[in-house]
Amino acid sequence: MADPAIRTVWKVLIVLICVCNTLQNTRQKRQISPQQPKIITTDGHLVFQTGINHNITFKSTAGGYVNVNGENLVSMVQLVKTNKQAIDELRAFPTEKDLHTNFHI
């Protein structure tokens, strides 16, 4: 059988190798700049947080839509713009007929 001192040396080497390997595989946290956007979940809430002085923009292409609770935001914005134009016209020249025909609700 092998000398007990050699066995002890081998055991110590194996433990050191395991410890070193574990330390090397520890994930390092990176520093997050305040300029970087974040997607955060907290208590079931999803938060999109921008970097300092930045926007959140959703873009759809090729006929795609941005929907919120089943409502197409592009259609809603267009409807608001149309109604704003009608309201501005009514403020300038109000008639009873305009009240019934210019609002798209």
C-alpha positions as CSV (number, residue, x, y, z in Angstrom):
1,M,0.0,0.0,0.0
2,A,1.0,3.6,-0.5
3,D,2.7,5.6,2.2
4,P,0.1,7.6,4.4
5,A,2.0,10.8,3.8
6,I,1.6,10.4,0.0
7,R,-2.1,9.7,0.5
8,T,-2.5,12.8,2.6
9,V,-0.7,14.9,-0.1
10,W,-3.0,13.5,-2.8
11,K,-6.1,14.3,-0.7
12,V,-4.9,17.9,-0.1
13,L,-4.1,18.3,-3.8
14,I,-7.6,17.1,-4.8
15,V,-9.3,19.4,-2.3
16,L,-7.2,22.4,-3.5
17,I,-8.0,21.6,-7.2
18,C,-11.8,21.4,-6.3
19,V,-11.7,24.7,-4.4
20,C,-9.8,26.4,-7.1
21,N,-12.1,25.1,-9.8
22,T,-15.2,26.3,-7.8
23,L,-13.7,29.8,-7.3
24,Q,-13.0,30.1,-11.1
25,N,-16.6,29.1,-12.0
26,T,-18.2,31.7,-9.6
27,R,-20.2,34.1,-11.8
28,Q,-18.9,37.6,-11.5
29,K,-21.6,40.4,-11.3
30,R,-21.0,43.2,-13.7
31,Q,-21.4,46.8,-12.9
32,I,-24.6,48.2,-14.4
33,S,-24.3,51.7,-15.7
34,P,-27.3,54.1,-15.2
35,Q,-27.2,54.6,-19.0
36,Q,-28.2,50.9,-19.6
37,P,-31.9,50.0,-19.9
38,K,-33.3,47.3,-17.6
39,I,-36.2,44.8,-17.7
40,I,-37.2,44.1,-14.1
41,T,-39.8,41.8,-12.5
42,T,-41.0,42.6,-9.0
43,D,-43.9,40.8,-7.4
44,G,-45.4,39.8,-10.7
45,H,-45.0,43.3,-12.3
46,L,-42.9,43.7,-15.4
47,V,-41.0,47.0,-15.6
48,F,-39.1,48.5,-18.5
49,Q,-36.7,51.0,-17.1
50,T,-34.8,53.3,-19.5
51,G,-31.3,54.6,-19.0
52,I,-31.0,58.2,-17.9
53,N,-32.8,60.6,-20.5
54,H,-33.7,57.7,-22.8
55,N,-37.1,56.6,-24.3
56,I,-39.0,53.3,-24.6
57,T,-40.0,52.7,-28.2
58,F,-42.0,49.9,-29.7
59,K,-41.9,49.5,-33.5
60,S,-43.8,47.1,-35.6
61,T,-43.0,46.2,-39.2
62,A,-44.7,44.5,-42.1
63,G,-48.3,45.0,-40.9
64,G,-47.6,44.0,-37.3
65,Y,-49.3,45.8,-34.4
66,V,-48.5,46.9,-30.9
67,N,-51.5,45.8,-28.8
68,V,-52.4,46.5,-25.2
69,N,-55.3,44.4,-23.8
70,G,-56.3,43.6,-27.4
71,E,-56.4,47.2,-28.5
72,N,-54.2,48.3,-31.4
73,L,-52.3,51.3,-30.2
74,V,-51.7,52.7,-33.7
75,S,-55.5,52.7,-34.4
76,M,-56.1,54.4,-31.0
77,V,-53.5,57.1,-31.7
78,Q,-55.1,57.7,-35.1
79,L,-58.5,57.9,-33.5
80,V,-57.3,60.5,-31.0
81,K,-55.7,62.6,-33.7
82,T,-58.9,62.5,-35.8
83,N,-61.0,63.5,-32.8
84,K,-58.6,66.3,-31.8
85,Q,-58.9,67.7,-35.3
86,A,-62.7,67.6,-35.0
87,I,-62.6,69.2,-31.6
88,D,-60.3,72.0,-32.9
89,E,-62.8,72.6,-35.8
90,L,-65.7,72.7,-33.4
91,R,-64.0,75.2,-31.2
92,A,-63.4,77.4,-34.2
93,F,-66.9,77.1,-35.8
94,P,-69.3,75.1,-33.7
95,T,-72.7,74.1,-35.1
96,E,-75.2,71.5,-33.9
97,K,-74.7,69.4,-37.0
98,D,-70.9,69.2,-36.2
99,L,-71.6,67.9,-32.8
100,H,-73.2,64.7,-34.2
101,T,-71.0,64.1,-37.3
102,N,-67.4,64.9,-36.3
103,F,-66.9,62.7,-33.3
104,H,-65.8,59.1,-34.0
105,I,-66.5,57.3,-30.7
